[in-house]
Amino acid sequence: MKHIKSLMLATAFATAGLTIAGTAQAQDQYIALPSYRVGPYAAGGSGFYGGIIDYFNLVNQAGGVNGVKISWEECETEYNPSRGVECYERLKTRQGGATLVETLSTGVAYGILDRVAQDKIPMTMIGYGRSDAANGKVFPYVYPLISSYWSQAAAMIKYLGDKEGGMDKLKGKKIVHLYHDSAFGKEPMPVLDALSKQYGFELIKIPVAPPGSEQQSQWLQIRQARPDHVILWGWGVMNSVAIKTAQRNGFPREKMLGVWWAGSEEDTIPSGDAAKGYSAMTFNTPGNYPVLDDIRKKLYASGKGNLADQSRIGSVYHMRGVTAAILWVEAIRTAQEKFGKGKPITGEQMRWGLENLNVDDARQKAVGALGMFPTVKTSCDDHEGSGAVKVQQWDGKKWTAITPKWIVGDKALVRKLVEESSGKYADEKKITPACMK
């Protein structure tokens, strides 16, 4: 595949400043995208935001959402938290005010967490960020949609338990958590710690300093520990380095399970033969879907696609971006049903739309994405809306789902941790938990 070679071309669509989408009209629905298309995490950012913009263009080409076109602006963050906060501040008041923001960065999301509620601009954290934000009574403007890191961690242990022949078989096993030494890498630890105590496996935590291009000492520790499984909670270049270093140290890739940000073509293709047999979590089912065919035919065939390299269409990161945009458009549609069709909604109304999402099988089929991601139904109590995941494996050329059904981990444990953590946050910030109307 050529999309790795042409990544630099793909990133050329954005600069360090603002990237404005077309000519915004007064009646557009404006969304802020503090994005990143350069730096060590460019592959993830360019694919994800490329997928978002492709779906926006597809919707706009068909007339928008009940006639309302979507507009957006990007601002290059380079995945840097301080730059991300600056970008948010620059973007939020443009075009009459942002009605949604998505940073694709746990660090940036933490940086603007308190600001979005004050600004009344909902923030989605699709598959990342602060897991306890699933409690909408405490975080009314924050949405860790589809599945949080805590839900993913619980599902990982459920999958590993099933692989061993039952959860009771985890007792006495050794599981390494090899993690990006950042807020992102530390996020799943409450769940992993709790499950370690519950099932009696030894959890060995090994941090990797970002960006993760040097891991010899960490894999020496792993070789000495001789674990039964390694959870790779990596991002960017850290992932391919881990996969290749595992091979050099004789550690079977079949015993490695990556976080979904360590499960893209950009992680496996550079790893070559070392990646064959490696598995990772996903909240998308690999494959092709009618919506992706529409993007190819209606956008890229006429030179209107966002990515320079068409081989990236339908890749893991691109599909996640399309998924994010589908959920947002459905939130806009849902809000318009309540507040009035054919006119842009406010940030407060977008918040309501996100909190009342119901993207079921029928709705997925209608937009050409049946089975591409789990069904999502949100509420005030549940800003996540699913918690379901799959496991995919790299066969040397492509990703294939090896769990035919969606997996859900220990939801009761995750909810308990969500309540405890969000409760502490509410106490610290003097928030009275309540549902908004």
C-alpha positions in Angstrom: 0.0 0.0 0.0 1.3 3.4 -0.9 -0.4 5.5 1.8 2.6 5.4 4.2 4.9 6.8 1.5 2.6 9.6 0.7 1.8 10.6 4.2 3.8 13.8 3.8 1.6 14.7 0.9 -1.5 14.0 3.0 -0.3 16.3 5.7 0.3 19.2 3.3 -3.4 20.0 3.4 -2.9 21.9 6.7 -0.4 24.4 8.0 0.5 25.7 11.5 -2.4 28.2 11.2 -6.1 27.9 10.5 -7.4 25.9 7.6 -10.8 27.2 6.6 -13.3 25.0 4.8 -14.6 26.7 1.7 -16.8 29.8 2.1 -18.8 29.7 5.3 -22.4 31.0 5.1 -24.3 32.6 7.9 -26.7 29.6 8.0 -23.9 27.0 8.3 -23.4 24.6 11.2 -19.9 25.4 12.3 -17.6 22.8 14.0 -14.2 23.5 15.4 -11.4 21.0 14.5 -8.1 21.6 16.5 -6.4 19.0 14.4 -2.9 17.7 13.7 -1.4 16.7 10.3 2.3 17.2 11.1 4.6 15.8 13.7 5.1 12.2 15.1 1.3 11.6 15.2 0.5 12.9 11.8 -0.7 9.6 10.4 -3.5 9.4 13.0 -4.6 13.0 12.7 -4.5 13.2 8.9 -6.5 10.0 8.6 -9.1 10.8 11.3 -9.7 14.4 10.3 -9.6 13.4 6.6 -12.5 11.0 7.3 -14.5 13.6 9.1 -14.1 16.2 6.3 -14.9 13.6 3.6 -18.2 12.8 5.3 -19.0 16.5 5.9 -18.4 17.1 2.1 -20.6 14.1 1.3 -23.4 15.4 3.4 -23.0 19.0 2.0 -23.0 17.6 -1.5 -26.4 16.1 -0.8 -27.8 19.4 0.5 -26.7 19.3 4.2 -28.7 18.3 7.2 -32.3 19.3 6.2 -30.7 22.0 4.1 -28.2 23.2 6.7 -24.6 22.9 5.4 -21.7 22.0 7.7 -18.7 24.3 7.9 -15.5 23.8 9.9 -12.0 25.2 10.5 -8.8 23.3 11.4 -6.0 24.6 13.5 -2.7 22.7 13.7 -2.0 21.5 17.3 0.9 19.0 16.5 -0.8 16.9 19.3 0.7 19.5 21.8 -1.6 20.2 24.7 -0.7 23.9 25.1 -1.1 24.5 21.3 -4.3 22.6 21.4 -5.8 24.9 24.0 -4.6 27.9 22.0 -6.3 26.5 18.9 -9.5 25.9 20.8 -9.5 29.5 21.9 -8.9 30.8 18.4 -11.5 28.6 16.8 -14.4 28.8 19.3 -15.6 32.3 18.4 -15.2 32.1 14.6 -18.1 31.9 12.2 -20.6 33.1 14.9 -19.3 30.5 17.4 -18.5 26.8 17.4 -21.2 24.3 18.1 -18.9 21.3 18.7 -15.2 20.6 19.1 -13.1 17.4 18.7 -9.4 17.3 19.5 -8.3 13.6 19.1 -5.9 14.2 22.0 -6.4 13.2 25.7 -4.0 15.9 26.7 -5.8 18.7 24.8 -9.2 17.4 25.9 -8.1 17.6 29.6 -6.8 21.1 28.9 -10.2 22.4 27.7 -12.5 20.2 29.8 -13.6 23.0 32.1 -13.7 25.6 29.4 -16.2 23.8 27.1 -18.9 23.8 29.8 -18.4 27.5 30.4 -18.5 28.2 26.7 -21.5 25.9 26.1 -19.6 24.1 23.3 -19.9 20.2 23.5 -16.7 18.2 23.1 -16.7 14.7 21.8 -13.8 12.3 22.7 -14.4 9.4 20.4 -12.5 6.4 21.8 -10.2 8.4 24.0 -10.1 11.1 26.8 -11.5 11.2 30.3 -13.5 8.0 30.9 -15.6 9.3 33.8 -17.1 11.9 31.5 -19.6 9.2 30.6 -21.5 10.6 33.6 -23.5 13.4 32.0 -24.8 14.7 35.3 -21.3 15.9 36.1 -19.9 16.5 32.5 -23.0 17.7 30.5 -20.8 19.1 27.7 -18.4 16.1 27.3 -19.0 13.0 25.3 -16.6 10.0 25.3 -18.8 8.5 22.5 -18.8 4.8 21.5 -16.3 3.4 24.0 -14.1 5.0 26.6 -10.6 3.8 27.6 -12.1 2.2 30.8 -14.6 0.2 28.8 -11.9 -0.8 26.3 -9.5 -1.9 29.2 -12.3 -4.0 30.7 -13.1 -5.6 27.3 -9.4 -6.3 26.8 -9.2 -8.3 30.0 -12.5 -10.0 29.1 -11.0 -11.0 25.7 -7.8 -12.3 27.3 -9.7 -14.2 29.9 -11.9 -15.9 27.2 -8.7 -16.6 25.2 -7.3 -18.4 28.3 -10.4 -20.5 28.6 -12.3 -18.5 31.2 -11.8 -15.5 33.5 -10.7 -17.8 36.4 -7.8 -18.9 34.2 -6.2 -15.5 34.5 -5.2 -16.2 38.1 -1.4 -16.3 38.4 -0.9 -15.0 34.8 1.4 -12.0 34.1 0.1 -9.2 32.0 2.4 -6.3 31.0 0.9 -2.8 30.5 3.4 -1.2 28.1 2.2 2.3 27.9 2.8 5.8 26.4 4.0 7.8 29.4 1.2 10.4 29.3 -2.3 11.0 30.4 -3.4 8.8 27.5 -1.2 5.9 28.7 -2.2 6.2 32.3 -6.0 6.5 31.7 -6.8 2.7 31.8 -4.9 2.0 35.0 -7.9 2.2 37.5 -9.7 -0.5 35.5 -6.6 -2.7 35.0 -5.7 -2.4 38.7 -9.2 -3.4 39.8 -9.4 -6.3 37.5 -5.9 -7.5 38.5 -7.1 -7.7 42.1 -10.4 -9.3 41.1 -9.0 -12.1 38.9 -5.5 -12.5 40.5 -3.3 -11.8 37.6 0.0 -9.8 38.0 -0.1 -6.4 36.3 3.4 -5.2 35.3 3.4 -1.5 34.3 6.2 -0.4 32.0 6.2 3.3 30.8 7.7 4.4 27.5 8.8 8.0 27.1 7.1 9.7 24.1 7.4 9.5 21.2 8.6 5.9 22.0 11.3 5.5 19.3 13.6 3.8 21.9 12.3 0.8 23.8 15.3 -1.6 24.4 15.2 -1.3 28.2 11.5 -1.9 28.3 11.7 -5.0 26.2 14.6 -6.2 28.4 12.2 -6.0 31.3 9.5 -7.8 29.4 12.0 -10.6 28.4 13.0 -11.0 32.0 9.3 -11.0 33.3 8.2 -13.5 30.7 4.6 -12.3 30.7 1.7 -14.3 29.3 0.3 -11.2 27.5 1.5 -7.7 26.6 -1.0 -4.9 26.3 0.5 -2.3 24.0 -1.1 1.1 25.0 0.8 3.1 22.3 0.5 5.9 19.8 2.3 6.9 16.7 5.9 5.6 16.1 5.9 3.9 19.5 3.7 1.1 18.1 5.8 -0.1 15.1 8.9 0.2 17.3 7.2 -2.1 19.9 6.2 -4.6 17.3 9.6 -4.8 15.7 11.4 -4.9 19.1 9.1 -7.7 20.2 10.2 -9.7 17.2 13.9 -9.0 17.9 13.4 -10.2 21.5 11.6 -13.3 20.4 8.2 -12.3 21.9 5.3 -13.7 20.0 3.1 -11.0 18.4 0.1 -13.3 19.0 0.6 -12.5 22.7 0.4 -8.8 22.1 -2.9 -6.9 22.2 -2.9 -3.2 21.2 -5.1 -0.4 22.3 -7.1 0.8 19.2 -4.6 3.7 18.7 -2.0 0.9 18.2 -4.1 -0.9 15.6 -3.9 0.9 12.3 -2.2 0.3 8.9 0.3 3.0 9.9 1.4 0.8 12.8 1.6 -2.5 11.0 2.8 -1.7 7.5 6.1 -0.1 8.7 6.6 -3.1 10.9 6.8 -5.5 8.0 6.6 -9.2 8.7 7.0 -8.5 12.4 3.3 -7.4 12.6 1.8 -10.6 11.2 -0.4 -12.2 13.9 -0.5 -9.0 16.0 -4.0 -8.1 17.4 -5.5 -4.8 18.5 -8.8 -3.5 19.8 -11.2 -1.6 17.5 -14.5 0.2 17.6 -14.9 -0.3 13.9 -15.4 -3.5 11.9 -12.7 -3.7 9.1 -14.2 -3.9 5.6 -16.0 -1.9 3.0 -19.3 -0.1 3.4 -21.7 1.8 1.1 -20.7 5.1 2.7 -17.1 4.5 1.8 -18.1 3.7 -1.8 -20.0 7.0 -1.9 -17.0 8.9 -0.7 -14.9 7.3 -3.4 -17.4 7.9 -6.2 -18.9 11.2 -5.2 -15.8 13.0 -3.8 -12.5 11.4 -4.9 -13.5 10.6 -8.4 -14.0 14.3 -9.0 -10.9 15.4 -7.0 -12.9 16.6 -3.9 -11.5 14.1 -1.3 -9.5 15.4 1.6 -6.7 12.8 1.5 -3.9 13.0 -1.0 -3.6 9.2 -1.1 -6.8 7.3 -2.1 -5.5 4.0 -0.7 -6.2 5.4 2.7 -9.9 5.5 2.1 -11.5 3.0 4.5 -8.2 2.6 6.4 -8.6 2.4 10.2 -8.0 6.1 10.9 -10.1 7.2 8.0 -13.0 5.0 9.0 -12.9 6.3 12.6 -13.1 9.9 11.2 -16.1 8.9 9.1 -17.7 7.3 12.1 -17.2 10.4 14.2 -18.8 12.6 11.6 -21.7 10.2 11.2 -22.4 10.5 14.9 -22.2 14.3 14.8 -24.5 14.6 11.8 -27.0 12.3 13.6 -26.8 14.6 16.7 -27.5 17.6 14.5 -30.4 15.8 12.9 -31.7 14.7 16.3 -31.4 18.3 17.7 -33.2 19.7 14.6 -36.1 17.4 15.3 -36.6 19.1 18.6 -35.5 22.7 18.0 -36.5 23.2 14.3 -35.6 21.7 11.0 -33.7 23.6 8.4 -31.8 26.0 10.7 -28.4 25.7 12.5 -28.5 24.6 16.1 -26.7 26.3 19.0 -24.0 24.6 21.1 -26.6 24.1 23.8 -28.9 22.4 21.3 -26.1 20.3 20.0 -25.4 19.1 23.5 -29.0 18.0 23.7 -28.7 16.2 20.4 -25.6 14.4 21.5 -27.3 13.3 24.8 -30.3 11.9 22.9 -28.6 10.0 20.1 -30.0 6.7 19.0 -28.0 5.4 16.1 -29.5 1.9 15.8 -29.1 -0.7 13.0 -31.8 1.0 10.9 -30.1 4.4 11.1 -26.7 2.9 10.3 -28.2 1.2 7.3 -29.8 4.4 6.1 -26.4 6.2 6.1 -24.6 3.2 4.5 -22.7 2.1 7.6 -24.5 -0.9 9.0 -22.2 -2.8 11.3 -19.3 -0.4 10.8 -19.5 0.6 14.5 -21.6 -0.5 17.4 -25.1 1.0 17.8 -24.9 4.1 20.0 -27.7 5.2 22.3 -26.9 8.0 24.8 -28.6 9.5 27.8 -27.9 11.9 30.6 -26.4 9.0 32.6 -24.5 7.5 29.7 -22.5 9.9 27.4 -20.7 6.9 26.1 -23.6 5.2 24.5 -22.1 1.7 23.9 -18.9 0.4 25.4 -18.8 -2.4 22.8 -15.5 -3.3 21.0 -14.0 -5.9 18.7 -10.6 -7.4 18.3 -8.9 -7.3 14.9 -5.8 -9.1 13.7 -3.2 -8.2 11.1 -2.8 -11.0 8.5 0.2 -9.4 6.9 -1.8 -7.3 4.4 -5.0 -6.2 6.1 -6.9 -6.1 9.3 -9.6 -8.8 9.9 -12.1 -8.9 12.8 -11.4 -12.0 14.8 -14.3 -11.5 17.2 -17.5 -11.7 15.1 -19.6 -10.2 17.8 -19.1 -7.0 19.8 -17.4 -7.5 23.2 -18.4 -5.7 26.4 -16.3 -5.9 29.5 -17.4 -5.6 33.1 -19.9 -2.7 32.8 -20.8 -2.8 36.5 -17.1 -2.2 37.5 -16.6 0.5 34.9 -19.8 2.3 36.0 -18.7 2.1 39.7 -15.4 3.7 38.8 -17.2 6.3 36.7 -19.4 7.2 39.6 -16.6 7.4 42.1 -14.2 9.4 39.9 -16.9 11.9 38.5 -18.2 12.3 42.1 -14.7 13.4 43.3 -14.5 15.8 40.3 -17.9 17.2 41.2 -16.8 17.8 44.8 -13.6 19.5 43.7 -15.3 21.8 41.3 -18.4 22.3 43.5 -20.7 20.9 40.8 -24.2 19.7 41.8 -24.7 16.6 39.6 -28.0 17.0 37.6 -29.4 16.3 34.2 -29.8 19.3 31.9 -33.0 19.8 29.9 
